Amino acid sequence: MITDTALMAGRGLRLMSRSPVMVTATSLMPVALMVLLSMSFGRMVFPGEPLEVYIQYAAPLYVVMGLIFGGISTAVGAQQDRTSGFDDRLRTLPMSSVAPLAGRILADLTRTLVTVVLVTAVAAIMGFRFHNGAVGVLVYVGVALIFAFGMSWLMVAIAMVSSSPEDAAAGINAIMLLLSFLSTGMVQLHDLPGWAQPVARINPVSHVVGALRDATTAGRPLWGFDAWITLAWAAGLTAVFGLLAVRRYRAQR
């Protein structure tokens, strides 16, 4: 399984190297949203404060949105492999049924890393800063990649039950919007409507955003409660949706 997964990850990296526009496009969308929405929400969330204060608060959300946007490409690619006949060719080989899905996800973590770096770099131009040194940077990137890995299994599971790439993308877009706006990413918890606050408290996006804020804020634990909850969410998503995706893939043999 390890060898097969490595081979499929290599294929994924080669495909990305031939389509740099796709990698750039999925990274630029959260950047555009960050620039536009920060101008609108910044003064409402932190009235009287400079834009840098809101960027420091909200930039982690746009990193997470970038991870979910990237998941659309993961799902679409997995769905295209199903319908193009590529998976049919793999099924004629003595290959692990986990490898085609896991290899794609591991390869796409490279795109995720590009997204994290690009969104954070633009946020830094707008005033975002790391206040916990190099260790804080490593935790920040590590938490983002861990969450992206778990979410990718959800995306692949959606792709396995979708009838077309468009259906897969539509389903993931709906999930992204719900998770992003019903969280503490853009606004503080007490600014949300009463009915939305319990949802925001259990929303995985709220926890991963909180973990990224902890990693960049002086005086907060580098690996605190939100980071542990994020790890639990990533493990749960991987276990549940990884199993469902692989079972669905096997059922199509």
N, C-alpha and C positions, 0 to 999 in steps of 0.2 A: 504494500500500500504506500509506503514512504517513497519508494522509487517511482512508482506510477504518479504519485502526487507531484513529485519534483519535476517529472517530465511535463505534466500538464501545466504546471506553473511556468515552466520555461516557455511553453507555447504561448501562454497568456502574455508574458512579457514581450515576446517577439511581436505579437499582434498589436500591443500598445505602442511599441517602438515604430510601427508602420502607420499608426494613426495618432500622431501627436495632437491633432486638432481636438479629438475626443477627450483626451486627458486635460487639455487646456480649458475646453468648454465647461466641463463639470467642475473645474476649480474656479472659473470666473463668475459663475452664477451666484455663489454665496458672497463673493467679493462685491458684486453689484448690489445685492440685497443689503449688505452691511453698510455700504456707503449711503444708499438712498434712505433706508429705514432709520439709520442713526440720526440723520438730519431731522427726521420727523419726530422720533420718539425721545431723543436725548433730552430735550428741554422739558418734556412732559413728565418723564420719569424722575429726573433730577433737576427741578426748576432752580434757576439761578446758578447752576454749576456749568463749568466749561464742558465742551464736547468730549474732552479726554476722559472725564469721569464716567460718562456713559459708555464710551468705547471700552474702558477697562472692565466694566460690568458686563457688557453684551457681546464682546468679541467671541468668547467661548461658544455662544449659541451658533454663530455663523460658521465656526469650525465644525460643529456637530451637524448643521444643515448641509455642509459640504460633504460630510461622510455619507449622509443619507442620499444626497444627489448622486454621489458616486455609486451607491448601491443600485440606482436605476440602471446604470451601464452594466453592472454585474448581472442583474436579472435579465436584461435584454439580451446580453451575450449568451447566457445559459439557455434562454428560450430559443434563440436563433440556432444554437447547436442542435437543439431538439428537432427543429423543423427543416434544417438544411441537409440533414442526412449524416452529419458528422458523428453524432452519437450512435447512429446505426453502425457506422464503421468501427467505432470503439467496441461495440458489443460483440463483434466477431473476434475480438482479441481477449486473451486471458488477463484482463485488467480489473483491478479493484473498482467496484462501483462507487466508492467514495472519491476516488482520485479525480475524475473530471470536474466535480463540484468543488472539492477542497483546493485543487490546483488553481482553478479560476479565482477563488476567493483570495488565496495567498498572493497571486499575481496582482490582483486589484488593490491589495494593501499598499503596493508601490504608488499607485495613483492617489490613494488616500493620504500617504505621506506628503506627496506634492501639494495636495489641497490644504493640508494643515500648515505647511510652510508658507504657501502663497497667501492664505487668508490672514495668518498671523503677521506676515511681513507688511501687508497693507494696513492692518490694524496698528502696527507699530508706527507707521507713518502718520496715522491719525492720533497717536498718543498712547497706545497700549504699551505696557512695560512688564517685564518679569522682575519680581522683587525677591526671588528665592534662589538666584544664581543658577548655575549649570544643573544642579540636581532638580530644581523646579522645572527647568526646561525638559529634562528627561522624563519626569513624572507626567508633565503636560502632554508630551507626545505619546508616551506609553499608554496612558489612560485612553486617549483618543483612538489609538490603534486597537486596543483591546475591545472597546465598545464597537468599533467598526467591524471587527471580526465577527462578533455576535450578531450584529444587525445584518451582516452579509448573508448569514444562513437564513434569516427571515426572508431576505430578498430572493434568494435562490429557491426557497420553498414556494414563494408566490409564483416564480417563473415556472416551476414544475407543474403547477395547476392552471396556468394561464394558457389561453388558446392562441395568443399572438403577442408579439413584443409590445404592441400598443396597450393591450390589456394589462400586462405586467407593469408598464410604466405608469398607467393611470392609477392602479392600486397603490403603488409605492408613493406617488405624489400625494394621494389622500392621506396616507399614514404620516408622511413628512409634515404636512400642514397641521394636522391634529396634534402631533407630538410637539411641534415647535411652538405653536401659538397657545396651547394649553399647558405651558410650562413657565418656569421662572427665568427663562432665558432673556426675554425682551423687557419684562417689567418685574417689579418686586411682588412677592406673594400677596401682600396686603392690598396691592393695587388691582388684583384680579377680582372679578365678581365672586360673591360668596359661594355659588355653586361650583365654580371652577377651582377654588382653592384646594379642596380635597383631591381633585384630579391632578393638579400640579404637584402635590406632595408625593404622589406615588409614580408620577410620570418619570420614566427612565431618563429622558432628556434633562429634566430638572437636576437629577443626581449627577449625570456626567458633566453638565455645565458647572454645577457646584464643585465637583472635583477639580475641574480645570481652573476655576477661580481660586481654590485653595492652593493649587500649585504655583499661582502667580502672585499671591498676596502675602506680604510679610506678616508674620505672627500667626498664620494659620498652619495647621498640620499639613505636611506635604502629602501624606497618605491618610486621610481622615475618613469619617463616616461615609461621605458621598462616594469616595473612591471604592470603598468596600462594597457599597450597594451597586455601583457600576460594574464591578467585577462579578457580583452575583447575577446581575441582569445578563451580562455577556455570557456567563456560563450557562444560565438557564436557556437563553435564546439558542445557543449552540447545541445544547443537549436536545431540546424539544424540536426545534425547526430543522436542525441537522438530521435528526432521525427521520422526520417526516419527509424531508427532501430526498434523502437517500432511498427510503422505501418507495417513494413515488418514482424515482429514477429506475429502480430495480423492476418495478411493476410494468414499466414500459418496454422491458426486454422482450 
